[in-house]
Amino acid sequence: MALYRKYIKREYHHCEVCDLIFMDKSDLPDMVSEKERYLLHINSGNNDGYVRFLKQAIDPAENFMNKSMKILDYGCGPKPVLSEILVSRGFDCDLYDPFFFPEWPNKKYELIFATECFEHFFDPKKEIKKLMELIHENGYLVLMTDFWKDVNQFSSWYYVRDFTHVSFYHEKTMKFMELIFGLSIVYTDNQRCIIFRKT
């Protein structure tokens, strides 16, 4: 099934098994354009709105965190505000981002934050497998990305306007992830934040 966004003419496909919607390979952005777009993001610790946004993931995650945990901010972007918030709360946090902090972690973590990066995955299955290799057994993955709700409204959804957003997830996709990757959902707000435990 192909979905089109008329005023931009990009093509998307819908998996009827897991409800993932993903951009056609021919429309995927190149690395230069992608990085330029990320540098336009106004993300800083002085942006109260952005800090409140991140706390939608941080606050529920704290119920599963302790100060001795090894934590990773995966896909942190050029300004790792989430890790700054965690450090201010007494946690240690490593950084990884393919563009801005590209050194691949050489250890495993008890908890990984992946906030606003899943929508950028060209190959979600491949990227999630890589993430799973970084998480200890019984560790946690804190995922934040807007879930799509109605396929008939997809073409007018604000989240699709960003050309670097190439993969879109439904609540059903999250349930599918549980089965495929050996995860268990321990928290969800049913909108954009979900926390998995690796079983």
Phi and psi restraints in degrees (value plus and minus 20) as a CYANA .aco file:
   2 ALA   PHI    -128.3   -88.3
   2 ALA   PSI     119.1   159.1
   3 LEU   PHI    -137.7   -97.7
   3 LEU   PSI     120.2   160.2
   4 TYR   PHI    -143.1  -103.1
   4 TYR   PSI     122.6   162.6
   5 ARG   PHI    -125.9   -85.9
   5 ARG   PSI      84.6   124.6
   6 LYS   PHI     -77.0   -37.0
   6 LYS   PSI     -61.5   -21.5
   7 TYR   PHI    -105.2   -65.2
   7 TYR   PSI     -22.0    18.0
   8 ILE   PHI    -142.4  -102.4
   8 ILE   PSI     -38.8     1.2
   9 LYS   PHI      46.0    86.0
   9 LYS   PSI      12.3    52.3
  10 ARG   PHI    -113.7   -73.7
  10 ARG   PSI     130.0   170.0
  11 GLU   PHI    -127.7   -87.7
  11 GLU   PSI     118.6   158.6
  12 TYR   PHI    -149.7  -109.7
  12 TYR   PSI     134.4   174.4
  13 HIS   PHI    -141.3  -101.3
  13 HIS   PSI     129.3   169.3
  14 HIS   PHI    -140.1  -100.1
  14 HIS   PSI      99.2   139.2
  15 CYS   PHI    -102.2   -62.2
  15 CYS   PSI      97.7   137.7
  16 GLU   PHI    -100.5   -60.5
  16 GLU   PSI     -24.5    15.5
  17 VAL   PHI    -105.4   -65.4
  17 VAL   PSI     -69.5   -29.5
  18 CYS   PHI    -132.9   -92.9
  18 CYS   PSI     -23.7    16.3
  19 ASP   PHI      47.1    87.1
  19 ASP   PSI       1.6    41.6
  20 LEU   PHI     -94.6   -54.6
  20 LEU   PSI     115.3   155.3
  21 ILE   PHI    -130.8   -90.8
  21 ILE   PSI     110.8   150.8
  22 PHE   PHI    -160.5  -120.5
  22 PHE   PSI     128.6   168.6
  23 MET   PHI     -91.8   -51.8
  23 MET   PSI     122.2   162.2
  24 ASP   PHI     -82.1   -42.1
  24 ASP   PSI     122.3   162.3
  25 LYS   PHI     -76.0   -36.0
  25 LYS   PSI     -52.8   -12.8
  26 SER   PHI     -88.1   -48.1
  26 SER   PSI     -37.4     2.6
  27 ASP   PHI    -125.5   -85.5
  27 ASP   PSI     -19.9    20.1
  28 LEU   PHI     -83.9   -43.9
  28 LEU   PSI     121.3   161.3
  29 PRO   PHI     -92.3   -52.3
  29 PRO   PSI     133.4   173.4
  30 ASP   PHI    -101.9   -61.9
  30 ASP   PSI     144.0   184.0
  31 MET   PHI     -83.9   -43.9
  31 MET   PSI     -55.8   -15.8
  32 VAL   PHI     -85.8   -45.8
  32 VAL   PSI     -68.1   -28.1
  33 SER   PHI     -84.1   -44.1
  33 SER   PSI     -57.8   -17.8
  34 GLU   PHI     -82.6   -42.6
  34 GLU   PSI     -69.7   -29.7
  35 LYS   PHI     -83.6   -43.6
  35 LYS   PSI     -61.1   -21.1
  36 GLU   PHI     -79.7   -39.7
  36 GLU   PSI     -58.8   -18.8
  37 ARG   PHI     -85.5   -45.5
  37 ARG   PSI     -61.8   -21.8
  38 TYR   PHI     -85.2   -45.2
  38 TYR   PSI     -53.8   -13.8
  39 LEU   PHI     -89.9   -49.9
  39 LEU   PSI     -35.4     4.6
  40 LEU   PHI    -102.9   -62.9
  40 LEU   PSI     -34.1     5.9
  41 HIS   PHI     -84.0   -44.0
  41 HIS   PSI     114.0   154.0
  42 ILE   PHI    -116.0   -76.0
  42 ILE   PSI      55.1    95.1
  43 ASN   PHI    -132.6   -92.6
  43 ASN   PSI      94.7   134.7
  44 SER   PHI    -173.7  -133.7
  44 SER   PSI     142.4   182.4
  45 GLY   PHI     -88.1   -48.1
  45 GLY   PSI     -33.6     6.4
  46 ASN   PHI    -107.8   -67.8
  46 ASN   PSI     -27.6    12.4
  47 ASN   PHI    -110.7   -70.7
  47 ASN   PSI      77.6   117.6
  48 ASP   PHI     -78.5   -38.5
  48 ASP   PSI     -56.6   -16.6
  49 GLY   PHI     -84.8   -44.8
  49 GLY   PSI     -60.4   -20.4
  50 TYR   PHI     -89.7   -49.7
  50 TYR   PSI     -58.2   -18.2
  51 VAL   PHI     -83.5   -43.5
  51 VAL   PSI     -63.1   -23.1
  52 ARG   PHI     -81.6   -41.6
  52 ARG   PSI     -58.9   -18.9
  53 PHE   PHI     -80.3   -40.3
  53 PHE   PSI     -68.1   -28.1
  54 LEU   PHI     -86.1   -46.1
  54 LEU   PSI     -51.2   -11.2
  55 LYS   PHI     -87.2   -47.2
  55 LYS   PSI     -35.6     4.4
  56 GLN   PHI     -82.3   -42.3
  56 GLN   PSI     -46.5    -6.5
  57 ALA   PHI    -117.0   -77.0
  57 ALA   PSI     -60.4   -20.4
  58 ILE   PHI     -87.0   -47.0
  58 ILE   PSI     -66.6   -26.6
  59 ASP   PHI     -80.8   -40.8
  59 ASP   PSI     -69.3   -29.3
  60 PRO   PHI     -88.0   -48.0
  60 PRO   PSI     -50.5   -10.5
  61 ALA   PHI     -86.4   -46.4
  61 ALA   PSI     -49.2    -9.2
  62 GLU   PHI     -81.7   -41.7
  62 GLU   PSI     -41.2    -1.2
  63 ASN   PHI     -86.7   -46.7
  63 ASN   PSI     -36.5     3.5
  64 PHE   PHI    -135.8   -95.8
  64 PHE   PSI     -11.7    28.3
  65 MET   PHI    -129.9   -89.9
  65 MET   PSI     133.2   173.2
  66 ASN   PHI    -160.7  -120.7
  66 ASN   PSI     144.0   184.0
  67 LYS   PHI     -88.8   -48.8
  67 LYS   PSI     -35.3     4.7
  68 SER   PHI    -109.6   -69.6
  68 SER   PSI     -25.5    14.5
  69 MET   PHI     -87.1   -47.1
  69 MET   PSI     125.9   165.9
  70 LYS   PHI    -109.2   -69.2
  70 LYS   PSI     100.4   140.4
  71 ILE   PHI    -142.3  -102.3
  71 ILE   PSI     123.5   163.5
  72 LEU   PHI    -145.8  -105.8
  72 LEU   PSI     114.0   154.0
  73 ASP   PHI    -117.0   -77.0
  73 ASP   PSI      80.4   120.4
  74 TYR   PHI    -112.9   -72.9
  74 TYR   PSI     103.4   143.4
  75 GLY   PHI      55.5    95.5
  75 GLY   PSI      24.0    64.0
  76 CYS   PHI     -94.4   -54.4
  76 CYS   PSI     -35.9     4.1
  77 GLY   PHI      57.3    97.3
  77 GLY   PSI    -196.9  -156.9
  78 PRO   PHI     -90.8   -50.8
  78 PRO   PSI     -44.9    -4.9
  79 LYS   PHI    -145.3  -105.3
  79 LYS   PSI      76.9   116.9
  80 PRO   PHI     -95.8   -55.8
  80 PRO   PSI      52.6    92.6
  81 VAL   PHI     -86.0   -46.0
  81 VAL   PSI     -58.1   -18.1
  82 LEU   PHI     -79.3   -39.3
  82 LEU   PSI     -64.8   -24.8
  83 SER   PHI     -86.5   -46.5
  83 SER   PSI     -52.7   -12.7
  84 GLU   PHI     -83.1   -43.1
  84 GLU   PSI     -60.9   -20.9
  85 ILE   PHI     -84.4   -44.4
  85 ILE   PSI     -63.4   -23.4
  86 LEU   PHI     -82.8   -42.8
  86 LEU   PSI     -64.2   -24.2
  87 VAL   PHI     -80.9   -40.9
  87 VAL   PSI     -59.3   -19.3
  88 SER   PHI     -85.2   -45.2
  88 SER   PSI     -40.2    -0.2
  89 ARG   PHI    -117.7   -77.7
  89 ARG   PSI     -14.8    25.2
  90 GLY   PHI      75.4   115.4
  90 GLY   PSI      -8.0    32.0
  91 PHE   PHI    -121.9   -81.9
  91 PHE   PSI     132.3   172.3
  92 ASP   PHI    -114.0   -74.0
  92 ASP   PSI     123.3   163.3
  93 CYS   PHI    -168.9  -128.9
  93 CYS   PSI     105.4   145.4
  94 ASP   PHI    -107.5   -67.5
  94 ASP   PSI     146.5   186.5
  95 LEU   PHI    -143.8  -103.8
  95 LEU   PSI     121.9   161.9
  96 TYR   PHI    -166.0  -126.0
  96 TYR   PSI     114.9   154.9
  97 ASP   PHI    -174.5  -134.5
  97 ASP   PSI     111.0   151.0
  98 PRO   PHI     -82.4   -42.4
  98 PRO   PSI     -42.3    -2.3
  99 PHE   PHI    -119.5   -79.5
  99 PHE   PSI     -58.5   -18.5
 100 PHE   PHI    -132.9   -92.9
 100 PHE   PSI     -45.5    -5.5
 101 PHE   PHI    -157.2  -117.2
 101 PHE   PSI      50.3    90.3
 102 PRO   PHI    -100.4   -60.4
 102 PRO   PSI     -22.3    17.7
 103 GLU   PHI     -91.0   -51.0
 103 GLU   PSI      98.9   138.9
 104 TRP   PHI     -88.8   -48.8
 104 TRP   PSI     112.3   152.3
 105 PRO   PHI     -79.9   -39.9
 105 PRO   PSI     120.6   160.6
 106 ASN   PHI    -128.5   -88.5
 106 ASN   PSI       6.5    46.5
 107 LYS   PHI    -169.4  -129.4
 107 LYS   PSI     153.7   193.7
 108 LYS   PHI    -122.8   -82.8
 108 LYS   PSI     140.3   180.3
 109 TYR   PHI    -147.3  -107.3
 109 TYR   PSI     129.7   169.7
 110 GLU   PHI     -98.6   -58.6
 110 GLU   PSI     -44.1    -4.1
 111 LEU   PHI    -171.9  -131.9
 111 LEU   PSI     114.9   154.9
 112 ILE   PHI    -145.3  -105.3
 112 ILE   PSI     107.7   147.7
 113 PHE   PHI    -110.7   -70.7
 113 PHE   PSI     110.4   150.4
 114 ALA   PHI    -149.5  -109.5
 114 ALA   PSI      58.6    98.6
 115 THR   PHI    -117.4   -77.4
 115 THR   PSI     104.6   144.6
 116 GLU   PHI      35.1    75.1
 116 GLU   PSI      23.8    63.8
 117 CYS   PHI    -149.0  -109.0
 117 CYS   PSI     -43.6    -3.6
 118 PHE   PHI     -81.0   -41.0
 118 PHE   PSI     -52.5   -12.5
 119 GLU   PHI     -88.9   -48.9
 119 GLU   PSI     -33.2     6.8
 120 HIS   PHI    -114.6   -74.6
 120 HIS   PSI     -21.5    18.5
 121 PHE   PHI     -94.0   -54.0
 121 PHE   PSI      99.3   139.3
 122 PHE   PHI     -88.9   -48.9
 122 PHE   PSI     -54.7   -14.7
 123 ASP   PHI    -152.8  -112.8
 123 ASP   PSI      64.1   104.1
 124 PRO   PHI     -74.0   -34.0
 124 PRO   PSI     -62.8   -22.8
 125 LYS   PHI     -80.2   -40.2
 125 LYS   PSI     -65.3   -25.3
 126 LYS   PHI     -83.7   -43.7
 126 LYS   PSI     -64.5   -24.5
 127 GLU   PHI     -88.3   -48.3
 127 GLU   PSI     -58.8   -18.8
 128 ILE   PHI     -87.3   -47.3
 128 ILE   PSI     -57.7   -17.7
 129 LYS   PHI     -79.0   -39.0
 129 LYS   PSI     -62.5   -22.5
 130 LYS   PHI     -82.2   -42.2
 130 LYS   PSI     -61.5   -21.5
 131 LEU   PHI     -82.5   -42.5
 131 LEU   PSI     -63.0   -23.0
 132 MET   PHI     -80.9   -40.9
 132 MET   PSI     -52.6   -12.6
 133 GLU   PHI     -88.0   -48.0
 133 GLU   PSI     -38.6     1.4
 134 LEU   PHI    -113.9   -73.9
 134 LEU   PSI     -27.7    12.3
 135 ILE   PHI    -125.1   -85.1
 135 ILE   PSI     109.5   149.5
 136 HIS   PHI     -82.7   -42.7
 136 HIS   PSI     134.0   174.0
 137 GLU   PHI     -77.8   -37.8
 137 GLU   PSI     115.2   155.2
 138 ASN   PHI      50.9    90.9
 138 ASN   PSI     -10.6    29.4
 139 GLY   PHI    -101.5   -61.5
 139 GLY   PSI     157.2   197.2
 140 TYR   PHI    -142.7  -102.7
 140 TYR   PSI     125.4   165.4
 141 LEU   PHI    -137.8   -97.8
 141 LEU   PSI      99.0   139.0
 142 VAL   PHI    -122.9   -82.9
 142 VAL   PSI      90.5   130.5
 143 LEU   PHI    -131.0   -91.0
 143 LEU   PSI     114.2   154.2
 144 MET   PHI    -154.6  -114.6
 144 MET   PSI      98.0   138.0
 145 THR   PHI    -180.0  -140.0
 145 THR   PSI     124.5   164.5
 146 ASP   PHI     -87.1   -47.1
 146 ASP   PSI     111.2   151.2
 147 PHE   PHI    -106.1   -66.1
 147 PHE   PSI     117.3   157.3
 148 TRP   PHI    -101.0   -61.0
 148 TRP   PSI     130.2   170.2
 149 LYS   PHI    -135.0   -95.0
 149 LYS   PSI     -64.6   -24.6
 150 ASP   PHI    -151.1  -111.1
 150 ASP   PSI      95.7   135.7
 151 VAL   PHI     -81.1   -41.1
 151 VAL   PSI     -47.5    -7.5
 152 ASN   PHI     -93.5   -53.5
 152 ASN   PSI     -37.2     2.8
 153 GLN   PHI    -124.6   -84.6
 153 GLN   PSI     -16.6    23.4
 154 PHE   PHI     -78.6   -38.6
 154 PHE   PSI     -61.4   -21.4
 155 SER   PHI     -85.5   -45.5
 155 SER   PSI     -41.6    -1.6
 156 SER   PHI    -127.7   -87.7
 156 SER   PSI     -14.5    25.5
 157 TRP   PHI     -91.2   -51.2
 157 TRP   PSI     112.4   152.4
 158 TYR   PHI     -79.7   -39.7
 158 TYR   PSI     -50.2   -10.2
 159 TYR   PHI     -87.4   -47.4
 159 TYR   PSI     -42.5    -2.5
 160 VAL   PHI    -102.1   -62.1
 160 VAL   PSI     -34.0     6.0
 161 ARG   PHI     -87.0   -47.0
 161 ARG   PSI     -46.8    -6.8
 162 ASP   PHI     -99.7   -59.7
 162 ASP   PSI      96.1   136.1
 163 PHE   PHI     -88.2   -48.2
 163 PHE   PSI     -33.2     6.8
 164 THR   PHI    -105.9   -65.9
 164 THR   PSI     -27.1    12.9
 165 HIS   PHI    -104.7   -64.7
 165 HIS   PSI      90.7   130.7
 166 VAL   PHI    -141.5  -101.5
 166 VAL   PSI     -32.0     8.0
 167 SER   PHI    -154.4  -114.4
 167 SER   PSI     114.4   154.4
 168 PHE   PHI    -150.4  -110.4
 168 PHE   PSI     114.7   154.7
 169 TYR   PHI    -135.2   -95.2
 169 TYR   PSI     126.7   166.7
 170 HIS   PHI    -131.8   -91.8
 170 HIS   PSI     144.0   184.0
 171 GLU   PHI     -76.1   -36.1
 171 GLU   PSI     -54.1   -14.1
 172 LYS   PHI     -85.3   -45.3
 172 LYS   PSI     -54.0   -14.0
 173 THR   PHI     -82.6   -42.6
 173 THR   PSI     -58.8   -18.8
 174 MET   PHI     -84.9   -44.9
 174 MET   PSI     -59.9   -19.9
 175 LYS   PHI     -84.8   -44.8
 175 LYS   PSI     -56.9   -16.9
 176 PHE   PHI     -86.1   -46.1
 176 PHE   PSI     -58.9   -18.9
 177 MET   PHI     -80.1   -40.1
 177 MET   PSI     -58.2   -18.2
 178 GLU   PHI     -74.6   -34.6
 178 GLU   PSI     -67.0   -27.0
 179 LEU   PHI     -90.7   -50.7
 179 LEU   PSI     -62.8   -22.8
 180 ILE   PHI     -96.8   -56.8
 180 ILE   PSI     -57.0   -17.0
 181 PHE   PHI    -131.3   -91.3
 181 PHE   PSI      -9.5    30.5
 182 GLY   PHI      45.7    85.7
 182 GLY   PSI      31.3    71.3
 183 LEU   PHI    -140.4  -100.4
 183 LEU   PSI     141.6   181.6
 184 SER   PHI    -155.3  -115.3
 184 SER   PSI     107.7   147.7
 185 ILE   PHI     -94.4   -54.4
 185 ILE   PSI     103.3   143.3
 186 VAL   PHI    -131.5   -91.5
 186 VAL   PSI     -31.5     8.5
 187 TYR   PHI    -180.9  -140.9
 187 TYR   PSI     122.2   162.2
 188 THR   PHI    -174.5  -134.5
 188 THR   PSI     124.3   164.3
 189 ASP   PHI    -117.5   -77.5
 189 ASP   PSI     -17.0    23.0
 190 ASN   PHI      43.0    83.0
 190 ASN   PSI      -1.3    38.7
 191 GLN   PHI    -153.9  -113.9
 191 GLN   PSI     -72.6   -32.6
 192 ARG   PHI    -169.5  -129.5
 192 ARG   PSI     -36.7     3.3
 193 CYS   PHI    -135.8   -95.8
 193 CYS   PSI     112.3   152.3
 194 ILE   PHI    -164.0  -124.0
 194 ILE   PSI     122.4   162.4
 195 ILE   PHI    -140.8  -100.8
 195 ILE   PSI     106.3   146.3
 196 PHE   PHI    -127.9   -87.9
 196 PHE   PSI     128.8   168.8
 197 ARG   PHI    -130.1   -90.1
 197 ARG   PSI     112.8   152.8
 198 LYS   PHI     -99.1   -59.1
 198 LYS   PSI     102.8   142.8
